[in-house]
Amino acid sequence: MRYTNEKNRGRCACRVELFMEKLIVRPSGPLYGRVGISGSKNAALPILAAVLLCESPCIIGNLPAIRDVELALSILAGMGAQVERIDRATYRIDPTHAAPPGAPDPLSGRMRASAYYLGAGLGRFGRGCVGRIGGCDFGGRPIDQHLKAFLALGGSMEVSEEAITVQAAALRGAMIEFDTVSVGATVNAILAATRAEGETVLKNAASEPHIADLVAFLNRCGADIRGAGTSTLHIRGVKHLRGCSYAVIPDMIEAGTYLLAAAATQGAVTVCGADPHHLVPLISKLREMGAEIDCEERRISLFAAKRLRGASVITGPYPGFPTDLQPQMAALFCAAEGRGLVEERVWRQRFRYAIELQKMGAAITVRENTAYVRGTCLHGAEISVPDLRAGAALLIAACAAEGESTLSDTSYIERGYEDIIGKLRAIGADISAG
């Protein structure tokens, strides 16, 4: 498959498969089996944006077959990069003749990660432009820390209802201390600073595994970045980056989702290809709740012979409990014994799934940034998916419930999970199109 520019529209003409908009989930008992973990969504999207900084082709492997990756490839093609599929998970991308868009690509409004093309465009061309940034709606998702980094590096910006544009005649290294830990702002600062003149120091930077993966990719391309995995990054700017071959790390959120699905249904699952070091907070919490977990170098096995006990979870920046696993953990608490508590310290508005769980009989109450849960027996219901990770949580709850559930607006789930329906069916879930 080759992605090309559509002459009439100036953007990628590739077509993305539509996800089933409605799913029916019937009781299937405990989930058992093995699940292969795909490449990380949260690592793939920054790396694809970073390809734009290179001046020769890159081959990127272990890309997950998800909607957001398709959109990222389309945006790159719309900027003039040549994008060619080598196999299911590997693409050759030649950004040699790419150019900044004259107007924001309409596709940028469909995912949050389109913001990364601001930093990548600024670093490569001295200009970046995107439309209103999309993604899941968690109330307010400001980009003030992104813009703070661009200004410190010598950029200027224009923000309107239709577009965000940043530009600079020349980028120069700077000392940047973020007011809050932000994965997106850290990514954008890295992208812009990698080709700036002089040294940039990022303090209070995000340290997630996907940040370290982005740094590893850029260093392989010729960048000089030190401190990955810590809250302080030192970036010595370089004039040129060459392309390379690189494989994206496995998706820790996908791995955690299947572990939680097995735990909620009192089953047993082995997630293959996952890195246990990325999921220490989740593994520790599941063991505290009564699950048996065995970890190997690239494999995690969970066994839950009975209903697990409730517990307390507080989300936070890495190495804290991941906010992207918070809804799935709440679903497990609903099916567990006793009481559970989820305190959200990253995205305070991330509890819209609670109303849907209540339709299934869940005893869950939300006050400000905390959900209080009392385990009970869930029953089937008609529910609607409000966002990506909430969709995974509602699938878990439906698998653990008695009776049939119908989920609508399920296309959200395709944004971040490769073949989640097929993988759940492979371990025993009874899911069909509505």
Secondary structure, DSSP 4 states (H G I P E B T S, - for coil): -EE-EETTTTEE---PPPPPSEEEEE---S-EEEEE--B-HHHHHHHHHHHTT-SS-EEEES---SHHHHHHHHHHHHTT-EEEEEETTEEEEE-TT----SS--GGGGG-GGGGHHHHHHHHHHSEEEEES--S---S----HHHHHHHHHTT-EEEE-SSEEEEE-S--B--EEE-SS--HHHHHHHHHHHTTSBSEEEEES----HHHHHHHHHHHHTT-EEE-TTSSEEEEE--S-----EEEPPB-HHHHHHHHHHHHHTT-EEEEES--GGGGHHHHHHHHHTT-EEEEETTEEEEE-SSPPBP-EEEB-STTSB-GGGHHHHHHHHHHSBSEEEEE-SS-TT--THHHHHHHTT-EEEEETTEEEEE----B--EEE--SHHHHHHHHHHHHHSBS-EEEE-GGGGGGT-TTHHHHHHHTT-EEEE-
